[in-house]
Amino acid sequence: RAGAEEVRRVVEELRRRQLMRDPRDFAVAISALGKAKLWQDSLALLSVLSAHPSAAGQPPNIFAVNATIAAAERSARWQLALALLAEAEAQGAEIDTLTYNSSIAACGRGSHWPLAVSLLADMRRRALHPTLMTFTATVSACERGKAWQKAFEFFGEIRREKLSPDRVAVNAAMSTCSRTARWEQAIGLLREMRAAAVAADSTSYTTVLTACSEASHWRAAMSMLEEMRREGLAPTLITMNAAIYACRRSGRLDIALELFDGMAGLSLEPDVVNYTSMILAAGPSHRW
């Protein structure tokens, strides 16, 4: 929070010294406030800009509008993002791809995938070409909104557009795999990431491992855990929960216990999920 307060202080000082002289200066300040998740300050500064002499008789500056919508997205204020988009359009602003990208991402934050899909369609009607960021935001919105098939469809559009999926898009697609029992497809996506030199992270491996666990493929889950370690990525509590769950579902209590006991060496404190999983694995006739 100290960082946010520092950003606010600097912007207030710039205003006090009247150093923000044109819309781009305001846009930079609004963006800084947004990155600090000070969406209310961003919105207030946009209002100041609208009354500034440099904006007289002009439609809203799209750079400032985009920065404010991005600020709303970072703070999960999807309603505000859409209201800003509608207001800017009504006032004659030149809506562009970045405007839509941030608005779609904001809808994704709120798990409102139908709105995200609608915005993408509207974007195309305006003859604005979707970018990788557009599709990634749409895939993520569908994944968060549990529209699994839609997420796959839009991930497929990334490929049809001959774009290279980034880690965010692939992670969202793999998460969809884990929710729809497509563990082999999840592993395939992870392999594609490596082939495309896209660095997988802990979330990538944990998501694939979870897909394997949900399908009761404990060997594949353990293989992913080992590969994750070889890549120098530290397993998280969620990773270990998924691995233990996979072994429990497959009747491999011995390995589940080994994983559970090894959590201390990873500086991980077992939680309720871990203990519950082990109790269920042991059953009434075992003690551990």
C-alpha positions in Angstrom: 0.0 0.0 0.0 3.0 2.3 0.6 3.7 2.1 -3.1 0.2 3.2 -4.0 0.4 6.1 -1.7 3.7 7.2 -3.2 2.1 7.1 -6.7 -0.8 9.2 -5.4 1.6 11.7 -3.8 3.6 12.1 -7.0 0.5 12.7 -9.2 -0.8 15.2 -6.7 2.5 17.0 -6.8 2.5 17.1 -10.6 -1.0 18.6 -10.5 0.0 21.2 -7.9 2.9 22.3 -10.0 0.7 22.3 -13.1 3.1 20.0 -15.0 0.3 18.0 -16.7 -0.2 20.2 -19.7 -1.7 17.9 -22.3 -3.9 14.7 -22.5 -0.9 12.4 -22.9 0.5 13.7 -19.6 -2.8 12.9 -18.0 -2.9 9.4 -19.6 0.5 8.6 -18.2 -0.6 9.7 -14.7 -3.9 7.8 -15.0 -2.0 4.6 -16.1 0.4 4.9 -13.1 -2.6 5.2 -10.7 -4.2 2.3 -12.3 -1.2 0.1 -11.9 -1.2 1.0 -8.2 -4.9 -0.1 -8.2 -6.1 3.4 -7.4 -9.0 3.2 -9.8 -11.0 6.0 -8.0 -8.0 8.4 -8.4 -7.7 7.4 -12.1 -11.4 8.1 -12.7 -11.1 11.4 -10.9 -8.1 12.4 -13.0 -10.0 11.6 -16.2 -12.8 14.0 -15.0 -10.1 16.7 -14.4 -8.8 16.1 -18.0 -12.3 16.5 -19.5 -12.5 20.0 -17.9 -8.9 20.9 -18.9 -8.5 23.7 -21.5 -6.6 21.3 -23.8 -9.6 19.1 -24.1 -12.1 21.9 -24.9 -14.3 21.0 -27.8 -12.5 17.7 -28.3 -13.8 14.1 -27.9 -12.4 12.2 -25.0 -8.7 11.4 -25.4 -8.5 7.7 -26.2 -5.2 7.2 -24.5 -6.6 8.6 -21.2 -9.8 6.6 -21.6 -7.9 3.4 -22.3 -5.7 4.0 -19.2 -8.8 4.5 -17.1 -10.5 1.4 -18.4 -7.3 -0.6 -17.7 -7.3 0.8 -14.2 -10.9 -0.4 -13.7 -9.8 -3.8 -15.1 -6.9 -4.2 -12.7 -9.3 -3.5 -9.8 -11.9 -5.9 -11.1 -14.4 -3.1 -11.8 -16.0 -4.5 -14.9 -19.1 -2.5 -14.7 -17.0 0.7 -14.6 -14.9 -0.4 -17.6 -18.1 -1.0 -19.7 -19.6 2.3 -18.6 -16.4 4.1 -19.6 -16.4 2.4 -23.0 -20.0 3.3 -23.6 -19.5 6.9 -22.5 -16.4 7.3 -24.7 -18.2 6.0 -27.7 -21.2 8.3 -27.1 -18.9 11.3 -26.9 -17.2 10.5 -30.2 -13.9 9.0 -29.0 -11.9 6.9 -31.5 -12.4 3.5 -29.9 -9.5 1.2 -30.7 -8.2 -2.3 -30.1 -6.7 -1.4 -26.7 -10.1 -0.1 -25.6 -11.7 -3.4 -26.3 -8.8 -5.5 -25.0 -9.0 -3.9 -21.5 -12.8 -4.0 -21.5 -12.8 -7.7 -22.4 -10.2 -8.4 -19.7 -12.4 -6.5 -17.2 -15.3 -8.8 -18.1 -13.1 -11.8 -17.6 -12.2 -10.5 -14.1 -15.9 -10.7 -13.3 -16.3 -14.1 -15.0 -18.8 -12.5 -17.4 -17.8 -14.4 -20.4 -20.9 -13.6 -22.6 -20.1 -9.9 -22.3 -16.5 -10.6 -23.3 -17.6 -12.6 -26.3 -20.1 -9.9 -27.2 -17.3 -7.2 -27.1 -15.1 -9.3 -29.4 -18.0 -9.6 -31.9 -18.6 -5.8 -31.6 -14.9 -5.2 -32.2 -15.0 -7.2 -35.4 -18.1 -5.3 -36.6 -16.0 -2.2 -36.3 -13.3 -3.8 -38.5 -10.8 -3.7 -35.6 -8.5 -6.7 -35.9 -8.2 -8.8 -32.7 -4.7 -9.3 -31.3 -3.2 -12.0 -29.2 -4.1 -10.0 -26.2 -7.7 -9.9 -27.4 -8.0 -13.7 -27.7 -6.1 -14.3 -24.5 -8.5 -12.1 -22.6 -11.5 -13.8 -24.2 -10.1 -17.3 -23.5 -9.4 -16.3 -19.8 -13.0 -14.9 -19.5 -14.5 -18.1 -20.8 -12.3 -20.2 -18.5 -13.2 -18.2 -15.5 -16.9 -18.2 -16.4 -16.7 -22.0 -16.7 -17.6 -21.8 -20.4 -15.2 -24.6 -21.2 -16.1 -25.3 -24.8 -16.1 -21.5 -25.7 -12.6 -21.3 -24.1 -11.4 -24.0 -26.5 -13.0 -22.4 -29.5 -11.3 -19.1 -28.9 -8.0 -20.7 -28.1 -8.4 -22.4 -31.5 -8.8 -18.9 -33.1 -5.4 -18.0 -31.8 -3.9 -20.8 -33.9 -6.1 -20.0 -36.9 -4.9 -16.5 -36.8 -1.4 -17.9 -36.9 -0.6 -16.2 -33.6 1.7 -17.7 -31.0 -0.2 -18.3 -27.7 1.4 -16.8 -24.6 1.6 -18.4 -21.2 -1.6 -16.8 -20.0 -3.6 -18.2 -22.9 -2.1 -21.7 -22.7 -2.6 -21.8 -18.9 -6.3 -20.9 -19.4 -6.7 -23.6 -22.0 -5.0 -26.2 -19.8 -7.2 -25.2 -16.9 -10.2 -25.9 -19.2 -8.7 -29.3 -19.9 -8.5 -30.0 -16.2 -12.1 -29.2 -15.9 -13.2 -31.4 -18.8 -11.2 -34.6 -18.2 -8.8 -33.9 -21.1 -5.6 -34.7 -19.3 -3.8 -35.9 -22.4 -4.6 -32.6 -24.2 -3.4 -30.7 -21.2 0.0 -32.5 -21.4 0.1 -31.8 -25.1 -0.4 -28.1 -24.6 2.4 -28.1 -22.1 4.7 -29.8 -24.6 3.7 -27.2 -27.2 4.6 -24.5 -24.8 8.1 -25.9 -24.5 8.4 -26.4 -28.3 7.5 -22.8 -28.8 10.0 -21.6 -26.2 7.2 -20.3 -24.0 8.3 -20.7 -20.4 6.0 -22.7 -18.3 5.5 -21.6 -14.7 4.3 -23.3 -11.5 0.7 -22.6 -12.5 1.2 -24.4 -15.8 2.5 -27.6 -14.2 0.0 -27.5 -11.4 -2.9 -27.1 -13.8 -1.7 -30.1 -15.9 -1.1 -32.1 -12.8 -4.6 -31.3 -11.6 -6.0 -32.5 -14.9 -4.1 -35.8 -14.5 -5.4 -36.1 -10.9 -9.0 -35.6 -11.9 -8.6 -38.4 -14.4 -7.0 -40.7 -11.8 -3.8 -41.0 -13.7 -1.4 -41.0 -10.8 1.7 -42.0 -12.9 1.2 -39.0 -15.2 0.6 -36.7 -12.2 3.9 -37.9 -10.6 5.7 -37.5 -13.9 4.5 -33.9 -14.1 5.6 -33.3 -10.5 9.1 -34.7 -11.2 9.4 -32.6 -14.4 8.3 -29.5 -12.5 11.2 -30.1 -10.1 13.7 -30.6 -12.9 12.7 -27.3 -14.4 13.5 -25.7 -11.0 9.9 -24.8 -10.2 8.9 -25.2 -6.6 5.7 -27.1 -6.0 2.9 -25.1 -4.3 0.4 -26.3 -1.7 -2.1 -26.7 -4.6 0.4 -28.8 -6.5 0.9 -31.2 -3.6 -2.8 -31.4 -2.9 -3.4 -32.5 -6.6 -0.6 -35.0 -6.5 -1.8 -36.6 -3.2 -5.3 -36.6 -4.5 -4.2 -38.5 -7.7 -2.4 -41.1 -5.6 -5.4 -41.4 -3.2 -7.8 -41.9 -6.1 -5.6 -44.6 -7.6 -5.2 -46.5 -4.3 -1.5 -45.6 -3.9 -1.6 -44.7 -0.2 2.2 -45.4 0.1 3.1 -42.7 -2.4 0.4 -40.3 -1.0 2.0 -40.7 2.4 5.5 -40.1 1.0 4.3 -36.9 -0.6 2.5 -35.8 2.5 5.6 -36.4 4.7 7.8 -34.6 2.2 5.9 -31.4 2.4 7.9 -30.2 5.3 11.1 -30.3 3.3 9.4 -28.0 0.8 8.5 -25.5 3.5 4.8 -26.2 3.0 2.4 -26.5 5.8 -0.3 -29.1 5.2 -3.8 -27.7 5.1 -7.3 -29.1 5.7 -7.4 -30.4 2.2 -4.2 -32.4 2.7 -5.3 -33.9 6.0 -8.8 -34.7 4.7 -7.3 -36.4 1.6 -5.0 -38.5 3.8 -7.8 -39.5 6.2 -9.9 -40.6 3.3 -7.0 -42.5 1.8 -6.2 -44.3 5.0 -9.8 -45.3 5.7 -11.2 -46.6 9.0 -8.8 -49.5 9.2 -5.5 -47.6 8.9 -3.6 -45.2 11.1 -0.9 -42.8 10.0 
